Amino acid sequence: MTQTTASTCCYCGVGCGVLIEHDGEKILGVQGDPAHPANFGKLCSKGSTLHLTGDLDARGLYPELRLGKGLARARTDWDGALEHAANQFAATIREHGPDSVAFYISGQLLTEDYYAFNKLARALVGTNNIDSNSRLCMSSAVVGYKRSLGADAPPCSYEDIEQTDCLLIAGSNMAYAHPILFRRLEAAKAQRPAMKIIVVDPRRTDTAELADLHLAILPGTDVALFHGLLHLLLWEGWIDPHFIEAHTQGFAELKTLVRDYTPASVAAMCGIAQDDLLRAAEWIGKAPSFLSLWCMGLNQSTAGSAKNSALINLHLATGQIGKPGAGPFSLTGQPNAMGGRETGSLSNLLPGHREAANPEHRGEVAGYWGVDSLPETPGLTAIELFEAVRDGRIKALWIACTNPAQSLPDQTRVREALAACPFVVVQEAFFTTETCAYADLLLPAASWGEKDGTVTNSERRISHVRRAVPAPAEARADWAITCDFARRLERQLRPGMPSLFDFDGPQAVFAEFVPLTASRDLDYSGLSHALLDAQGPQQWPFPTGARQGTPRLYADGRFPTADGRARFIAEAYRAPKERREQRYPLTLNTGRLRDQWHGMSRTGTAARLFGHVEEALLSLNPDDLRLRGLHDGDLARVHSRRGSLVVPVQADSNLRAGQAYLPMHWGDRFLKGLGTNVLTLPAFDPLSKQPELKHAGIDVEKVELPWQFFALVEGDVQQRFTALRPLFESFAYASLSLTGRERPAVLIKAASAEPPDAELLTRIDVLLGVDQGPVLAYDDPRRAVGKRVRIEQGRIVSLRLAGETAARDWLKNLWSEGKADSELRRWLLAPLSTPPGSASTAKAGKTLCNCLNVSEGAVCAGIARGLDLDGLKRELKCGTSCGSCVPEIKRLLAQQPVAIPA
C-alpha cells in the first residue's frame, strides 16, 4: 500500500518540503508539500526527480576496508570496520597528537550529524581540525554578517522577496541555483510590475532576463560597484541619517573611503555605463523597501568578506533592514549549511554561534559537555587542511558526505594529498564519487528519504527531515556511525569514563544540542522534534516558551554587538588574485547547470537530468572563438597555472569578450582530466578562508584529435559506467554521461590523436555488448574506422562508432525513437561517413522541459506554427510544472522574426 511521508528536499538551501510516496521499502515518487512555507507545493526539476536518483548500483551497501596502500578494498562488517578506525585514530593521536587527525564534513549532513561530529572532534579527540564544505560556499557570508551586524543571522524571510519594492541580486543565478525562490520572484514581479529588479552578474543568465537592469560588471569588481552606489546615495541624499546616528558606528570612515569612488571611476573599473550606475542608485535610494540577495558570486572570492560587508553597508546607510521587504539576505547553497554554522561545525566556530578562539566560549561548551577543556590551537580550514594532509601534518582524515576530489580547487594537489594520507575514512552514501577511490575505509551512509533529523534553510527555518524507508543493506545514519565510532575511540582515549555519545536516536542528539543555543542570537531552545511535528517548520529565534518563530530580525534597530550598534566596514576594492595577462588572457567563471547539483553524486545517477545539458561545455564569447579559429563543438585545451583540460567549446553571446564559463559540476568521473576544478585556484579570503572558485586566469587553444569515438548502451547504467570509465584514461578527451528517459543509457564521447590499440577497443566492445550477438558491423582497418549497432526486437539497444562519428546524432535519434531506420543496414554495410538523407542528420535538440519531456525542437516547431508562450503551455504542457524552462522558451520566442504589416 502506498504511504506518504512529509520531509524536505536534500538539494539547495531553499529547504522545500516534499511528500515522499513509498511502500515502506522503496520510494515510488515525490510531490511538493503544499503545507511547507518554503515552497507551498512547488518543486524544481531536481526536486521533482528525487525518486529517480540514488540508483542502488551507485550506493555503498557494506563497509569496505583496504589493509594496505595499493591493495583493493574488501567487504568487512561494521564491528571490524569501526574497531579498525578507532585503533588507527587512537594510535595516530598517541604518537603525533590530536592535531594530526582531521574531519572534513558537509552542508548536506543533518544538524544532528553535525553536532555528533563536532563533539567527537572537540570534546573527545581534542582538535579544532574539523571543517565543512560550507567553507567553500558560505563562510564569507558568515564573516560579513558577524562583523557588520554582530551575528551570523540572515535577517529576512522569503516573504520579503514578494514584498520588496527594489531587489538587488548579486552573484546569484537564482533561476538555476534556487529555482523555487525564483518562481516566487517571477510571480511577485508579474503581480507588481513596478517592483524594480537589478541583477549584478558578468553573464546574462536566466535570472538577468527578468531584471529591469542588468549590471554586467567585470568579474570581481563588486566592492567597487557597491562603494560607487554608496557614493551616489550620499551625493543625492538618499540615505537615512537618523538610522545611521541611532543604530550604527563607523560611518565617517566609510564616507571618507567612498568619496573617491566617483561614477566615472566606478563605471570604468566595473565596465558598465555611468547611466546604469546612476539608475541603480536612484532605484535603491528612492525605494520604500530595498532587499538584496546574493550567493557564490560574492562569496567565492579572495575579497568575499569585503564584498559581503560592502553590500550590507548599503542597507545600513539607507536604514533598509528589519522591516518587510528589506534587508541583506544571503542565499545558502546547501540544504543544511546553516545547521552546520549553528552547531559550530567550521574550524573557527563552536555550537550556538560561539567562537573557538574565545576562552569564555570554550569554557561554556566544555562545562556543558562535561570535559575539562576544549582545544585552544586554531583549527585548519578546508584549503589549509588538505595542504596539511599533503605535507604530512595530518595523518588520519575522516571525510563525510562530501566529495573533495571533485569540489576543492586545484585538484592536482588535492589528489596528491589524498593519495599520500596514511589513513583515509570516507563516510558516504554513493561509492561512485571521486573521493571514494582514495578511501582506506569506506562506510556506507543512509541518504535522502532514509534518515531522520533536522535542517535549517536560508531564512532560518528549521524543518523535520523524516525517514520514509530503511537504508539499503547495511547503510547507517551518519549520526549513528559517528557515535558508534566515538564510543569505541573513547575506550582507548578515556578508559573507564562515562560515554559522551550515548544517544538513543537523532531526537536525543537534537535535545542535547538546543540548550547550547539558549540566550544566544540564534536561540531555538524551545524547539524539539515533537514541536516541529506538531506546529510545522519554525524560524529561529524560537526560545523556550515561544509560541511561534521570528520572521524578521533587528526590527528594533538593536544588533547583537557589544553596544547594540551595527558596524560600517570600510575596505577598499582589491582586484582578484589572478588578473588577465598575455599568457592567461581569459577569465574563467564557474557556476551551475539547471538540472544538476554540486558534484552530481546524486543527480548524476538520473539519466533524465542530463537531458538539458549532456556534457561539459566551455562557453566563450563568439569573438574569442573566432580569434582562436574555433567553432561550436570543437575540442580545445583549456589551461591555467594549475592544470589543463580538453573540453568542447560553444559560442555564448551572453559572455563578454575575455571571459569564459564552465559549469562546476563536472568532475573526473564524467570528464577525463580531473574535471573543472583542475583549473581553479586555492587562494582564499584572509578572513573567511573561502577560496576564489569564481575567478581564474586561463587560455584556450584548439586541439587536433582526429580519431573520434562515440558510443551509447542502455541498461545497467551504473555498472556499465563504472566498468567503462577506466578504459578511457588513455584518450586525450573523454566524456561519459547518461541519456534517455524511459530507457536510461550510458553515453560516451572520446577523441585521441591516434587510434587506440585493438585490444582496448575489444574490451570496450565487450562492455558495450557489441562484440557478438545480433550486431551489425562494418570495419575498415586501413582507415581505423568501425561501426557497430546492436538491434534487439527491431530497435537499437547499443551502438559504437570509432574513427569518425558523423552519424552519431542520426543514430542517437533512432535509438531515442525506439526503432531501426530502413536505411540503417545499407549505411552500416557501406563505407559511408554521413547518414543517408539530408534531413536525417538533424538533432532532435536538448530537452527543454524536463518535467514534461518537451524538446527544444518541439518548442521551436510550435513557435513556427505561431504559438505564443500561453499556446505552448496549453499544447505542449512545457513550463506548466516547475517552470524552469520558461526563461529559455521566452528567449526562443524573442528570436523569431516579427512580421511587418504590408
Secondary structure, DSSP 8 states (H G I E B T S, - for coil): --EEEEEE-SSSTT--EEEEEE-SSSEEEEEE-TT-TTTTT---TTGGGGGG---GGGB--S-EE-SSTTS--EE--HHHHHHHHHHHHHHHHHHH-GGGEEEEE-TTS-HHHHHHHHHIIIIII----EEEGGGGTTHHHHHHHHHHHSSS-----THHHHH-SEEEEES--HHHHSHHHHHHHHHHHHH-TT-EEEEE-SS--HHHHT-SEEE---TT-HHHHHHHHHHHHHHHT-S-HHHHHHHEE-HHHHHHHHTT--HHHHHHHHT--HHHHHHHHHHHHH-SSEEEEE-HHHHSSTTHHHHHHHHHHHHHHHT-SSSTT-EEEE--SSTTHHHHHHHT-STTEETTTEETT-HHHHHHHHHHHT-S----S----HHHHHHHHHTTS--EEEEES--HHHHSSSHHHHHHHHHH-SEEEEEESBTTSGGGGG-SEEEEB--TTS--EEEE-TTSEEEEE---S--STT-B-HHHHHHHHHHHHHHHHSTTS--S---SSHHHHHHHHGGGGTTSTT--TT--HHHHHHH--EES---TT-SS--S-S-TTS--SSTTS-EE---------SS---SSS-EEEEEE--SS--TT-TTGGG-GGGGSS--S--EEE-HHHHHHTT--TT-EEEEE-SS-EEEEEEEE-TTS-TTEEEEETT--TTTBTTT-GGGSS---B-TTT--B-TT-EEEEEEE----EEEEEEEESSHHHHHHHHGGGGTTSSEEEEEEE-SSS-EEEEEEEESS---HHHHHHHHHHHT-SSSSEEEEEETTTTEEEEEEEETTEEEEEEEEE--TTHHHHHHHHHHT---TTHHHHHTTT-SS-SSSGGG-----EEETTTTEEHHHHHHHHHTT--HHHHHHHH-TTSSS-TTHHHHHHHHHTS------
